[in-house]
Amino acid sequence: MAMNARPLLPLVAVLVAAASLPASAQLPTLLAPRKSALNTVEIILDGVANLQTIANAYTVPIGKRLVITDLIISNGNPNQVRFQRIFRNNDPVTPNITVPAESTFGHSFASGLQFKAGEILKIKNGDVAGATNFALYGYLVPTKTP
């Protein structure tokens, strides 16, 4: 995948110019050009019961790719919950996750969990300690057609 490289000269010129301004001067705000807005996705699943798999938490639309950036699992139970997991179709994409009693687990995925068009995101509460809450955040990206 080729990276979109842009010359740094304009930014360097602004930084040099800013360094020569008095401390009380206001600096200009630079806005990066946008090619398209992101389509954010929130998948909120409250009270996922013991040993339950949500078989169709989200199906990626045709012409899109889903990138999950963040995961939060809340455990309000007096005991830890184990075996919390995310699946792509029927294949696990995360290891089993343990969440301590009356606690929350949060994780940001540096490059995101990637799901192609038509793939199904599933979540699983694989424990018997009690219901847990899942929140997944990410965005949709248009897929390129040749």
KOLNURO-927063 format. One line per field, with one value per residue: residue in three letters; x, y, z of N, C-alpha, C, CB in turn. Coordinates in steps of 0.1 Angstrom, whole numbers, plus 5000, padded with zeros to 4 digits. Glycine has a CB too. Example, Ala and Ser with C-alpha at 12.3 -4.5 7.8 and 13.67 -1.06 7.14 Angstrom:
residuo = [ALA|SER]
n_c1 = [5132|5128]
n_c2 = [4943|4978]
n_c3 = [5078|5071]
ca_c1 = [5123|5137]
ca_c2 = [4955|4989]
ca_c3 = [5078|5071]
c_c1 = [5132|5129]
c_c2 = [4967|5000]
c_c3 = [5078|5079]
cb_c1 = [5113|5141]
cb_c2 = [4955|4994]
cb_c3 = [5090|5057]
***
This chain:
residuo = [MET|ALA|MET|ASN|ALA|ARG|PRO|LEU|LEU|PRO|LEU|VAL|ALA|VAL|LEU|VAL|ALA|ALA|ALA|SER|LEU|PRO|ALA|SER|ALA|GLN|LEU|PRO|THR|LEU|LEU|ALA|PRO|ARG|LYS|SER|ALA|LEU|ASN|THR|VAL|GLU|ILE|ILE|LEU|ASP|GLY|VAL|ALA|ASN|LEU|GLN|THR|ILE|ALA|ASN|ALA|TYR|THR|VAL|PRO|ILE|GLY|LYS|ARG|LEU|VAL|ILE|THR|ASP|LEU|ILE|ILE|SER|ASN|GLY|ASN|PRO|ASN|GLN|VAL|ARG|PHE|GLN|ARG|ILE|PHE|ARG|ASN|ASN|ASP|PRO|VAL|THR|PRO|ASN|ILE|THR|VAL|PRO|ALA|GLU|SER|THR|PHE|GLY|HIS|SER|PHE|ALA|SER|GLY|LEU|GLN|PHE|LYS|ALA|GLY|GLU|ILE|LEU|LYS|ILE|LYS|ASN|GLY|ASP|VAL|ALA|GLY|ALA|THR|ASN|PHE|ALA|LEU|TYR|GLY|TYR|LEU|VAL|PRO|THR|LYS|THR|PRO]
n_c1 = [5008|5007|5020|5006|5025|5035|5051|5072|5078|5060|5051|5074|5082|5061|5067|5092|5086|5069|5085|5099|5082|5069|5063|5037|5022|4997|4994|4989|4961|4963|4946|4942|4937|4906|4897|4875|4848|4849|4830|4818|4815|4796|4793|4773|4767|4748|4745|4752|4746|4755|4778|4770|4770|4770|4758|4756|4767|4776|4774|4795|4790|4785|4810|4824|4849|4855|4870|4879|4887|4887|4880|4858|4851|4828|4824|4802|4799|4804|4825|4854|4853|4860|4872|4861|4856|4863|4851|4857|4836|4836|4861|4884|4895|4907|4925|4914|4898|4902|4883|4886|4866|4839|4848|4865|4876|4897|4908|4929|4934|4962|4966|4941|4914|4906|4879|4864|4842|4810|4818|4812|4810|4814|4807|4816|4806|4821|4819|4806|4801|4784|4764|4779|4790|4796|4814|4823|4843|4848|4854|4841|4855|4856|4858|4882|4874|4885]
n_c2 = [4988|5021|5050|5082|5107|5140|5170|5186|5212|5235|5233|5235|5261|5276|5269|5280|5307|5311|5308|5331|5350|5373|5363|5369|5369|5355|5323|5309|5288|5256|5237|5204|5192|5176|5146|5130|5125|5105|5076|5069|5042|5027|5001|4989|4967|4958|4939|4912|4879|4851|4828|4835|4841|4868|4865|4882|4908|4929|4935|4940|4965|4962|4973|4986|4988|4978|4992|4985|5004|5007|4990|4983|4966|4960|4949|4943|4925|4905|4888|4880|4880|4858|4848|4866|4878|4887|4880|4873|4865|4831|4830|4837|4870|4883|4874|4854|4875|4887|4902|4920|4917|4939|4959|4976|4968|4982|4988|5001|4996|4997|4997|4990|4966|4948|4944|4929|4938|4924|4906|4893|4907|4893|4889|4875|4864|4843|4832|4822|4840|4861|4886|4908|4939|4953|4975|4987|5006|5024|5028|5032|5025|5034|5008|5003|5001|4982]
n_c3 = [5000|4990|5005|5011|5004|5011|5004|5029|5030|5031|5057|5072|5065|5078|5105|5108|5104|5125|5147|5146|5155|5180|5214|5222|5199|5177|5163|5130|5122|5109|5086|5077|5044|5034|5020|5021|5044|5074|5079|5108|5131|5157|5178|5201|5226|5251|5281|5273|5275|5297|5282|5256|5221|5200|5170|5148|5151|5136|5101|5075|5051|5015|4993|5012|5039|5072|5100|5131|5158|5186|5216|5243|5272|5297|5329|5353|5373|5404|5401|5381|5345|5319|5287|5268|5236|5201|5169|5134|5111|5116|5128|5153|5161|5182|5211|5240|5263|5296|5321|5350|5382|5386|5368|5340|5308|5284|5251|5225|5191|5173|5144|5138|5137|5109|5086|5058|5031|5035|5054|5088|5119|5151|5185|5217|5249|5268|5293|5326|5346|5345|5328|5303|5290|5258|5238|5207|5186|5155|5120|5087|5055|5021|4996|4970|4936|4908]
ca_c1 = [5000|5016|5016|5004|5035|5034|5063|5071|5083|5051|5050|5087|5081|5053|5073|5103|5080|5063|5096|5104|5071|5069|5056|5023|5016|4989|4998|4977|4956|4964|4937|4945|4926|4899|4892|4861|4845|4849|4818|4821|4806|4796|4786|4771|4759|4747|4739|4754|4744|4765|4780|4763|4777|4761|4762|4756|4768|4777|4778|4801|4782|4791|4817|4831|4858|4853|4882|4876|4899|4887|4871|4856|4842|4824|4820|4797|4797|4813|4836|4860|4848|4870|4868|4855|4863|4858|4853|4855|4828|4838|4875|4887|4905|4914|4926|4904|4901|4897|4880|4884|4853|4835|4859|4863|4888|4897|4920|4929|4941|4971|4963|4927|4909|4901|4868|4861|4828|4803|4822|4804|4817|4807|4813|4812|4808|4823|4820|4793|4801|4773|4763|4789|4787|4806|4814|4833|4843|4857|4849|4840|4863|4851|4868|4885|4871|4895]
ca_c2 = [5000|5033|5061|5095|5116|5154|5177|5192|5225|5245|5232|5240|5275|5281|5267|5290|5320|5312|5309|5345|5359|5376|5353|5373|5368|5343|5315|5305|5274|5249|5226|5195|5190|5164|5141|5125|5123|5091|5071|5063|5031|5024|4989|4988|4955|4957|4927|4900|4869|4840|4818|4839|4847|4876|4860|4892|4921|4939|4930|4951|4967|4960|4985|4992|4980|4982|4992|4987|5010|5007|4980|4984|4955|4964|4938|4948|4913|4904|4879|4882|4873|4854|4843|4876|4876|4892|4870|4876|4853|4822|4829|4847|4880|4887|4863|4855|4886|4886|4915|4918|4920|4953|4967|4978|4966|4990|4986|5007|4988|5007|4997|4986|4953|4950|4935|4932|4938|4911|4898|4895|4908|4886|4890|4864|4863|4829|4829|4821|4849|4871|4894|4918|4950|4955|4987|4987|5019|5023|5036|5025|5031|5028|5000|5007|4991|4984]
ca_c3 = [5000|4989|5015|5005|5008|5007|5008|5042|5029|5036|5072|5077|5064|5089|5118|5109|5105|5139|5156|5146|5160|5194|5222|5223|5186|5175|5152|5122|5124|5096|5085|5066|5034|5036|5007|5024|5058|5078|5084|5121|5135|5171|5180|5215|5230|5266|5288|5266|5285|5298|5271|5244|5210|5192|5158|5138|5158|5125|5088|5067|5038|5002|4989|5024|5048|5085|5108|5145|5164|5200|5223|5257|5278|5310|5338|5366|5381|5415|5397|5368|5333|5310|5274|5260|5223|5189|5158|5120|5107|5127|5132|5163|5157|5194|5221|5250|5271|5309|5327|5365|5387|5387|5362|5326|5299|5272|5242|5212|5181|5166|5130|5136|5132|5095|5082|5044|5028|5036|5066|5099|5132|5161|5199|5226|5263|5269|5307|5333|5357|5343|5316|5301|5280|5248|5229|5197|5178|5144|5109|5074|5044|5008|4990|4957|4926|4897]
c_c1 = [5009|5011|5015|5014|5034|5047|5061|5075|5073|5050|5063|5087|5073|5060|5085|5097|5074|5074|5101|5094|5073|5060|5041|5015|5008|4994|4986|4974|4957|4954|4941|4934|4919|4894|4878|4860|4845|4834|4820|4810|4808|4787|4785|4762|4759|4740|4741|4755|4755|4766|4773|4772|4767|4766|4763|4756|4769|4781|4783|4794|4791|4798|4824|4840|4856|4866|4878|4889|4899|4877|4870|4847|4840|4819|4815|4794|4807|4825|4841|4852|4860|4864|4859|4863|4856|4861|4851|4848|4829|4852|4878|4898|4912|4916|4915|4908|4894|4895|4878|4870|4851|4845|4856|4877|4886|4910|4918|4938|4949|4967|4948|4925|4902|4890|4865|4846|4821|4807|4814|4813|4808|4814|4808|4815|4809|4824|4806|4792|4790|4774|4774|4784|4799|4804|4825|4832|4852|4851|4849|4848|4858|4862|4870|4881|4880|4889]
c_c2 = [5012|5043|5074|5105|5130|5161|5185|5207|5236|5245|5238|5255|5282|5280|5278|5304|5321|5314|5324|5355|5362|5366|5357|5371|5355|5336|5311|5291|5268|5238|5217|5193|5177|5159|5135|5123|5108|5088|5063|5052|5029|5011|4987|4977|4954|4944|4915|4888|4859|4831|4822|4845|4855|4874|4871|4905|4932|4932|4941|4953|4965|4973|4992|4982|4986|4981|4995|4992|5009|4996|4983|4973|4959|4951|4943|4936|4912|4895|4883|4875|4870|4850|4853|4877|4883|4882|4877|4864|4843|4821|4840|4857|4886|4874|4864|4867|4884|4900|4913|4922|4935|4962|4968|4975|4975|4988|4994|4999|4998|5008|4993|4972|4955|4940|4939|4933|4924|4903|4902|4896|4902|4889|4878|4866|4848|4824|4827|4830|4859|4878|4905|4928|4952|4968|4987|5000|5018|5032|5027|5033|5025|5019|5005|4996|4993|4989]
c_c3 = [5000|4999|5007|5011|5003|5012|5021|5042|5034|5051|5078|5076|5075|5102|5119|5111|5119|5149|5157|5151|5175|5202|5223|5210|5184|5162|5143|5124|5110|5096|5074|5057|5036|5022|5009|5039|5062|5082|5097|5124|5150|5172|5196|5218|5245|5270|5279|5276|5286|5286|5258|5234|5202|5177|5147|5144|5147|5112|5080|5054|5026|4999|5001|5031|5062|5092|5122|5152|5180|5205|5237|5262|5292|5317|5351|5376|5393|5412|5384|5357|5324|5296|5266|5247|5211|5178|5144|5114|5118|5132|5142|5158|5170|5202|5231|5259|5285|5315|5342|5370|5388|5381|5347|5319|5287|5264|5229|5203|5172|5151|5127|5132|5119|5092|5068|5043|5028|5048|5078|5112|5143|5174|5207|5240|5266|5284|5313|5345|5357|5330|5315|5290|5271|5241|5220|5189|5166|5133|5096|5064|5031|5002|4975|4947|4914|4885]
cb_c1 = [4990|5016|5027|4989|5049|5021|5068|5080|5086|5037|5048|5099|5076|5039|5079|5112|5069|5055|5108|5108|5057|5065|5061|5021|5026|4974|5006|4981|4942|4979|4922|4949|4931|4887|4901|4858|4832|4858|4811|4821|4810|4790|4793|4764|4765|4739|4725|4768|4731|4763|4776|4752|4784|4762|4753|4744|4780|4786|4766|4817|4777|4782|4808|4820|4873|4842|4892|4872|4899|4883|4876|4850|4849|4814|4832|4784|4799|4805|4831|4875|4837|4878|4860|4854|4866|4863|4844|4868|4833|4833|4884|4893|4898|4905|4940|4903|4895|4907|4868|4894|4852|4832|4873|4858|4889|4895|4923|4934|4932|4985|4972|4920|4901|4912|4856|4867|4826|4805|4837|4794|4820|4806|4810|4819|4796|4835|4828|4791|4814|4773|4749|4803|4783|4807|4813|4833|4846|4858|4858|4825|4878|4848|4863|4899|4856|4901]
cb_c2 = [5000|5039|5062|5100|5110|5161|5187|5185|5228|5243|5218|5234|5279|5273|5253|5289|5322|5299|5300|5349|5353|5390|5353|5387|5368|5347|5302|5307|5273|5244|5232|5181|5192|5165|5129|5111|5130|5089|5062|5073|5018|5036|4976|5002|4942|4969|4930|4900|4862|4832|4804|4849|4836|4892|4849|4890|4922|4951|4922|4948|4982|4955|4994|4997|4981|4974|5003|4973|5025|5020|4966|4999|4941|4975|4927|4955|4900|4900|4864|4879|4881|4841|4830|4890|4862|4906|4858|4881|4847|4808|4831|4840|4891|4897|4864|4842|4900|4878|4922|4926|4913|4956|4960|4992|4951|5005|4971|5022|4979|5003|4988|4995|4945|4951|4935|4922|4944|4903|4901|4884|4923|4871|4904|4851|4870|4825|4840|4806|4856|4881|4901|4912|4963|4943|5000|4974|5031|5009|5048|5024|5027|5040|4985|5011|4993|4970]
cb_c3 = [5012|4975|5026|5007|5005|5013|4997|5052|5015|5030|5076|5069|5050|5089|5119|5096|5095|5142|5153|5132|5157|5198|5236|5228|5174|5173|5157|5107|5130|5094|5082|5073|5020|5045|5002|5017|5062|5090|5073|5132|5127|5180|5174|5221|5223|5271|5290|5257|5283|5311|5275|5248|5201|5195|5153|5128|5167|5128|5081|5065|5038|4991|4983|5034|5043|5093|5102|5152|5161|5206|5220|5261|5276|5311|5340|5363|5372|5427|5397|5368|5326|5316|5275|5268|5220|5185|5159|5112|5093|5123|5120|5176|5149|5202|5228|5259|5265|5319|5320|5372|5401|5401|5364|5323|5295|5275|5239|5213|5173|5167|5122|5126|5143|5085|5091|5035|5013|5024|5069|5100|5135|5159|5205|5221|5272|5262|5315|5337|5358|5355|5314|5298|5287|5238|5238|5188|5187|5139|5106|5069|5046|4998|4990|4955|4921|4894]
***
